[in-house]
Amino acid sequence: QVQLAESGGGLVQTGGSLRLSCAASGRTFSSYAMGWFRQAPGKEREFVAAISRGGGKTNTADSVKGRFTITRDNAKNTVYLQMNNLEPEDTAVYYCAAVYTPFTMTAPVNRYDSWGQGTQVTVSS
């Protein structure tokens, strides 16, 4: 498994932007499909975005489509989540996740087996 550490969360006003980063340990980062999930208070964890191991394929939840973008830099062992036009409903703890895969597609949401500790995003109205 890979060790993951998120950063970049914080407090932002409605309509603002944040960029989350997730740094991964190890030398085989390019063999992992990556994803972002979030969990708001009192709610279940939900899928936000995913990216294939090479970065050529992405998948984004309908609730954030057009506002959030997932990218990765395999040379830096880092995956990013650019969040624009933030809404109060985006307030949650955001988690980075990874799964080793031989495939070039994004991973199913139930396959991730490595998780970071999370970073808090709060959007004020």
FENQUI-V752840 format. One record per residue. N is the residue number from 1. D_LAST is the distance of its C-alpha to the last C-alpha in Angstrom with 1 decimal. Layout:
<<N:D_LAST> <N:D_LAST>>
//
This chain:
<<1:38.6> <2:36.4> <3:34.2> <4:30.6> <5:28.1> <6:24.5> <7:22.6> <8:19.8> <9:16.8> <10:14.3> <11:10.9> <12:9.1> <13:6.2> <14:5.4> <15:9.1> <16:10.6> <17:13.6> <18:15.5> <19:19.1> <20:20.4> <21:24.1> <22:26.5> <23:29.9> <24:32.9> <25:36.2> <26:39.6> <27:41.5> <28:40.9> <29:37.2> <30:38.3> <31:39.7> <32:36.3> <33:33.9> <34:30.4> <35:27.1> <36:23.5> <37:22.2> <38:19.1> <39:18.8> <40:15.9> <41:16.9> <42:19.4> <43:19.7> <44:22.5> <45:22.4> <46:21.9> <47:23.3> <48:21.2> <49:23.9> <50:27.5> <51:30.1> <52:33.8> <53:35.9> <54:36.9> <55:33.5> <56:35.0> <57:33.2> <58:29.6> <59:27.7> <60:24.1> <61:22.3> <62:21.6> <63:17.9> <64:17.5> <65:20.5> <66:20.2> <67:17.2> <68:18.7> <69:22.2> <70:24.6> <71:27.5> <72:30.1> <73:32.6> <74:35.6> <75:37.3> <76:34.6> <77:34.2> <78:30.4> <79:28.0> <80:24.6> <81:21.4> <82:19.7> <83:16.1> <84:14.8> <85:12.1> <86:9.9> <87:7.6> <88:6.1> <89:9.7> <90:11.1> <91:10.6> <92:14.3> <93:17.5> <94:19.0> <95:22.8> <96:25.5> <97:28.6> <98:32.1> <99:35.3> <100:38.7> <101:39.9> <102:42.9> <103:41.2> <104:39.4> <105:36.7> <106:33.4> <107:33.8> <108:33.2> <109:30.1> <110:32.5> <111:34.7> <112:32.7> <113:34.4> <114:33.0> <115:29.5> <116:27.7> <117:26.1> <118:22.5> <119:19.7> <120:16.3> <121:13.2> <122:9.8> <123:6.6> <124:3.8> <125:0.0>>
//
